[in-house]
Amino acid sequence: MGEGIAARLRDRGVATTVLARPDGAPMSGELAKHPSVIIAEWATPECLALVGQLSPTSRIVDVGNVIGHGFSDSADLAHFSAILDALASA
């Protein structure tokens, strides 16, 4: 999910990094690039604190909190335009 969102944002010229796991050194290297958007697939409190220290201007999309099983109602889906709107207003 995170890579798909990142690809769509990159297509629009948004500097985006995907943090698949909260691994110290690789994560620090990615954050040093100061991306506009960080997509966290596993956002622990420690991960969020590190993002705040190393790339405080980046916006975080925590896809780990929105992944579920199945779709009970298509109205519950987050459309890509909603993600863009949320990033613009944050």
Long-range contacts (C-beta under 8 A, 24 or more apart in sequence): 1-41, 1-63, 1-67, 2-39, 2-40, 2-41, 2-61, 2-63, 5-39, 5-61, 5-63, 5-80, 5-83, 6-37, 6-39, 8-80, 9-37, 12-84, 14-87, 17-58, 19-43, 19-47, 22-46, 22-47, 22-50, 28-54, 31-55, 31-58, 34-58, 37-61, 37-87, 39-63, 40-64, 59-87, 59-90, 61-87
